[in-house]
Amino acid sequence: MITAACFPVPGLLLRTHDEATQQIIRGFAQHQARAASRLHHTLASALHRSHDIAERTRAFEAAFTAAEDWRYRAAASSQHPDGRYSARWADRFRTPITDDNPNLFRIGEPARFRDGATWDPDTRTYQGGTDTPASRTMRAFEEHATARFLQTCKGDVVSNRVALPDGRIAEGMRLLRGSAAHQAAAEMAARIAARGGDTSRIITNGHLIYCATGLEADRHAILHQAIALLAAEHPAPAATLTAWLQAAYLLYQAPRTKRGADATTRVFLIAAGASLLPSPPVLVHDVDLRAYVRTQNTFVTELRAAQNGANQ
């Protein structure tokens, strides 16, 4: 049921036209598919044995933790000799995000993702190169994030307001610009410097947009509600699909670890969807970025359209 086709490679990872390198990157989908298949088998069996909502909830909680464990083990056994994907940094795949140490991610600077682009220290910009799926993806989401600021507020912070199934509103991922983004960039540079990394190419002023994780209390509540949504008994397949779509948005608002949350969430979502729906659901390659910059309703609408397109 679950194959590598369930895991479209994130366009943001495809930063070169070299086919051999692209093939290596695409190969991770096979690892995800195997992990999701094992997780689906375990989860489906647990759900079949369950007698009440409490047991169903524990089954989904265990599956999510198992997906996190898989991602850490995959990082720890990485064959990359060095760099951010080497086993040297595996502990970051189980290091928790905290209020004092949020995840920060820059949205923008698409030229950095062009194949063959070079750094110009005088202008402090990337020059040349040719477009890649990564540069096109980043350009699109920079535009989406900019539009989100224009649509929702005049300040420097836009928080994803997450409607929870129990009627509460929680604050999810945040988009930062202006002084808030400058502060995030400076914090990012300080972290990298503390690890002995090169900070010479990190821009800390000018027009910046950053994405940051929300507060721990909100993330905990969002994750709990996502699991509850999946564990609930729904009256029909259409309602089950809606629950899965909503849970997908919620899960991306509530990452728990410094690294690996995206792959963890993808594996868990496919395993959970295959356990609840007539066939495995469909992800889009940029599902994480969509969750960061789109509103809840827009995200759900777009991901639902992907399901409809896959069934045509």
N, C-alpha and C positions, 0 to 999 in steps of 0.2 A: 504493500500500500504506500509506504513512505519511501521516496527515492530522492536523489540529489536534486531533481527538478523542483522539489518543494523548497529548496534553498537557493534562490537566485543570488548570485554573487553581488554584494554591495558595489554599486558603481564607484563609490568613493575609494575603494581599494584598488581599482584598475587605473594605475597612474603611469602606465607604460604601454607602448604598442608591441613590445616584445612578446611573441606568442608563447614562448617557453615559460616566461615569468607569469604571464596571464594564466597558463594552464596550471601552474603550481597553486596560484591563488584560488582558481576555480575548484581545485581538488579538495578544498576544505569542505565543500558541500557534501562530499561522500562521507566524511567523518561526522558531519552533522546528521546526515540521514541515518547512519548506523546508530548513533546515540539516540536519536528520536525514536527509531524503531524499537530499541531495547526499552526505552522509557515508556513507550506506548503499550508494549506487552505487559510490563509491570503494573502500569496504571490501570489498564483495562481489567486486569485480573483483580486488582484491589477493589475497583468499583463494582465488579460482578459479585464480590464477596460481601460488600458493604450492606449494612442493614438500616442505616439512618444517615441523616445529613452530617452528623459529627464524623462518622467514619469516612464518608465521601470527602469531607473537608480535609481530614488528615491524609487521605490518599493524594490529593492534589498538592498539599503542603510538602509531603515527602517527595513527590515528583519534581517539584520546583527545586528543592534542596539537592536532589540527585543531579539535576541539570547543572546547577552551580558547581557541584563536585566534579562532574565530567569536564567542565570548562577548565577548572584548575588543573586536573590531571593532564588534559591535552596540552596546557601551557607548560607544565612541568616536564613533559616528555618531548618538548619542541626540539626539532633538529636544526633550527636556525642557530648559526654559530655565535651571532652577536645581534645587537639592536634590541628594539622594544619587544620583539616577538621571540627572543631567546629565552631559554629556561631560566636565565639569571634573574628575570623579573617575574617569575611565576607567582611569587607571594602576593603580588599586586592583584592577582585574580581571586584572592580570598581576603584581601584587606578591606575592611568595611568603610563605606562612605560615612562621614560624620558631619555635624553642623560646622565643626572647625576645619574640616578637610573635604569640602564639596568637590564633585567632579566639575571640571571646567573644560569647555570645548569651543574653539573659535569657529564661527560660521563666516566664511568670507575668504579673501585672498585666493581666488581660483587659479591665478597664474602659477601658484606654487605647485599645482597638481598637473601642469602641462608637461608632456614628455620632452625632455631635453632643455627645460627651462634652467637658467643660471641666475645666481644671486648677484646683484649689483650692489656692492657695499656703499657706493656713493649715494645712490638714490634709495637704498634700502628697499628694493623691490626685486621681484623675479622678472626676468626678461626672456623673450623668445620662447622656443618650444612649440609644440603642436598640441591641440586640444585632445583630451582623453575623456573617457567616461567619468573619471574623477573630477576633472576641471569643469565639465558640463554640469555634473551633479551639484558641485559646490556653488557654481554661478546661479543655478536655479534656486537653491535654498537661501542664498544671500538675498535674492530678490523676494522670496517668500517672507523671510524674516523682516526685511525692511518694510514690506507691505503690512505685516502684522503690527508693527509700531504705528504706522500711519492710521490703521483702522481702529486701534484699541486705546491708545493713550498718548499723552504728550510727555510723559516722564521717561526715565532711563531704564525702567524695569517693567517687563510684561510677564506676568505669571500665568501659566496654564491653570485655569480654574476647572477643577475636576469634579463633575457631578457623580457622587457615589451612589450605589444602589440603595443605601439606607436613607437617602435624602440629604445627607450632609454635603458640603462643598469643601474640598481640600485644595491646597496649592501644590501643583506639580512642578514640572521643569520651568525654568525662568529664562527669558531672553534679556540680555543686558546690552545697553549701548551707552555712549557718553562716558561720564565719570565712572559709572558702575562697570562698564567694560574695560576702562583703563585700569581700574583697580584689580579686576580679574586677570588681566594680562600681566600686571606687575606680580601678582601672586603666583601665576603660572611660571614666570621667569625665575622667581625666588625658589620655587620647588625644584625646578630643573637644575638650577645652580647648586642647590644643596645635594643633589644626586651626582654632581660632577659633570653635568651635561653642558652643552653649548647653547648659550642664550643669545648669541649675537644676531640671530635672525628673528627674534621675537619682537614684534612691534607693540609698543605700550601706549601709543598716543594716536591721534588722528581718528578717522572714522572706523570704529571697531564694533563688531557684534559678537557677543559670547553667549553660550548656553551654559546654565549652571543647574545643578540638582537642587531640589527643594529641601525644606527642613525635615529632619529625621522623623518627627512626630507625624507629619503629613505623609511621608513616604510609607511609614509603617501602616497607617490607616488605609492608604490606597492599595497597598499590596494585600492586606487582609481582605479588603472588599473585592479585589480581583479574584482571589481564590474562592471566596464565598459565592461569587457570581458563577464561576465555573462549576462549583459543587452543587448548586441548587438544581432541583428537578424542574425542567421546563416543559410546557405542555405540547410543544410541536417543534419539528426541526427548524422552522423559521425563527422561533423564539430562541432556540439553542444557538443558532448562528449569530443572532443579535447579541446574545450574552458573550459569545466568543469574541466578537468584534469589539465590544465595549471592554472586555478584559484585556485585549491586546493594547488598547490605548492606556488603560490603567497601569499595566505592567511596565510600560515604557516611561511612566511618570515616577516610578518607584524603584530604581536600581539600588542594589545593596552593596556591590563591590566596586573597587576602583577600576578594575579592568574586567572585560569579558561579559558584561551584562547583556550586550546586544545578542551575542551568539547564544548565551544561556536562554534568553527570552525567546528567540526563534525556535530553538530545539523544544523548549517546553510548550510553546504555542502549537507547534505541529503535532506533538505527541498528545496534547490535551484535545486538540481539534479532531484528531483521528479517533480518539476514544469517545467523542461525543457526537460527531457528525457522520453522515453516511459515507463520506470519503474525506481524505485529508484536505484541509483548507489551503488557500493560496496566500503566500506572502508576496510583497513587492520588494524589490531590491533595496529601496530607500525607506523601508518601514520605520526605522528608528528616527531618521531625520524628519519624516512627516509627523511623527508623534511629538517631536520637540517644537516644531514651528507652526503646526496646524492646530486649530481649535478641536475640541472633542468631536463635535458634530461633523466637521469637515473630514477629519481623519476617518471616522466610522463610515461616512458616505463613500470616500475614496476606496477604502479597503473592501467594502461591500461590493463596489463596482468591479473590483478585481476578481471576486468570487463569481460574479455573474458572467464576466468575460471568459473565465476558465471553463464554465459549464456550457458555453455556446458551441 
